[in-house]
Each structure stands twice: as C-alpha cells, then as structure tokens.
C-alpha cells in the first residue's frame, strides 16, 4: 500500500507493513524541493585510527538542523488543502520541523515542548512562526496535551514517530545512504543510527534493507534509555524508569513506538547503549575530524561506531549524525571532554 492517507481502520502493525521502498521513494519526491540531500563525509585520520572506513551522514547540515524535517515535511505536504492548523509535541527537533513545514504550506502550527528543552530549539520553533506551549516532561503527558489541543481547535496532530508519513519521510535518509554508497561502489557492513521513538531507524532500515540487504543496521541509544535494545532482546516493548535522565534530550523517549517497533523488530541486528560522557567526547571528535557541530542525541550513532562496538571484521560502516542543535553551554562542555582521537 503506497497511499498513507487512509489508515484509520488499520492496526499499527498493518500500517507499519504498508511502508516500503515505494512509499519512501514517493516521500523523497514529495520533499525534494524543501530539504538538503546531505552528503556522506569521512576523515582519513579517523579511518586510520579505527582500522575501517567510516562514513558519516550529517543530518546536522539539514534545514532546521536535524533529520526531523524530512518526516515532518512529508506529513505536512501530504495533508489535504482544507487543513489549516497542525499541532505537534516534541523536545525540539520535530517541533522546528513541523513549524517550518507548516509555514511553507501557510498553516498555523502549535507545538507542545518540554519547559527544559534547549533554549535554541524553543527559539527556533517560534522563529518559524509556531505557537509554543510548554509542559513538565516528568510530570505531564505531552500526548494528552497535544490531543487536547487538537480536539479543541480542530488542528491535525503530526506525531513525531508514530505516523506512517513521518516514518516514510525519515526513510529518505536510508534511501540516500544506499544511493550514495551505490554511486561510490560501496557496500557498508554496518549502519548505526540513533533511536528514540524509532521513526528514523524504522524508515532508514526499510530503505537500506531493500537496497543493501547484506548491510546490518544497529540502534544506538543513551545507556539509561535503552528501551529499544531491551525490547529487541525480549520481543516486547520495554520501558525505562521515569526518573532516568540523559543529556540526549532529542531521544529520551520512555518506550519504542508500537508502529516503529513493529518494523525495527524485523529489520535491526541489535543495538548499542552509550554513556553521556562518550557522547560528549564524540561531539568533540566530530568537530575536530569532520568539522561538524552535533547535539548529544545526534551523536549517539557516531559514538557507537567510534567506541569499538561494531564487529571486529568491519571494513566499512555508516553512522547517521541525526542533529546538530546543541546550545553553546552543551557544546562547550563537549569540547572540554576532549576528542577520542
């Protein structure tokens, strides 16, 4: 099924199974005028230090500073012309993405964001013209607030990962990776990708598995938010304790999405949990060797690749750097942690 508009009577698993390489290619065509086709970058010095070729997919160079623009744009551009208002909940990157996509279509956007979200993400969301409603992420439910706003105003809710159009849009990263590798004559052994709710890795893994079936895809998560890793091991959606904390604000979801886990449980090879300190060192490493500014959540996949987690016989790997919206204080902290190499 390539039309992702009419899914109201389908289960999450049925919706997930409807997303394929055709829907991802359609999403790529739909969002092409609005996004950057980010490159694959590498550092010879890093390759020498690692003992294998490492390619980085820098979505930190994307408009709005993260991959989220792809899924949000595909979702918003798929809406009927009668839709005038959208609402979303997000820690910041999906927020900015929905705000920008809505402005491009002349829609009003209301975004529910945690009150402790990085200031630059709140500022960026407002700069794209959205109204921001803040909440306490540890005591209030963003889903309940977003659903209430949608019910009260009639706005269309754009979820950050449990939306087939969003997953298909994020899948365009995997499509680009495969196309760019094919153009270079490369077949990577492994791809590492961050995982919060699982929308990015779900879409990307579908595209990569379709075009590079011998490439293994691995989830990377903060060590105190390893719900997808544990879910892959148990076969059911696990949760993390509500008191857990991490600097990786973009990917600290407490449980995998039902739709996304339906995909990830069959496409992923496993996962790696990384510490906040390793993330900070990875941010410094990306700056030193790749000349990139990354945010904590955006650096976890690169952290896993740099930290010797991949199999010893790895010859080539790709790490998705999912975002670069780090505020000054956090980036200064990362530089102080020092580069790994």
HUKAUR-V913172 format. One record per helix or strand of 2 or more residues. SS is the DSSP state (2 for helix, 1 for strand). FROM is the first residue (numbers start at 0). LEN is the number of residues. If there is no record, write none. Layout:
BEGIN
[[SS | FROM | LEN] [SS | FROM | LEN]]
END
This chain:
BEGIN
[[2 | 11 | 6] [2 | 20 | 14] [1 | 39 | 2] [2 | 43 | 7] [1 | 52 | 6] [2 | 58 | 3] [2 | 62 | 3] [2 | 67 | 10] [1 | 84 | 5] [2 | 92 | 12] [1 | 107 | 7] [2 | 118 | 9] [1 | 130 | 5] [2 | 141 | 12] [1 | 155 | 2] [2 | 163 | 21] [1 | 189 | 5] [2 | 198 | 13] [1 | 215 | 7] [2 | 226 | 8] [2 | 248 | 3] [2 | 257 | 10] [1 | 269 | 5] [2 | 275 | 15] [2 | 295 | 11] [1 | 315 | 6] [2 | 327 | 10]]
END
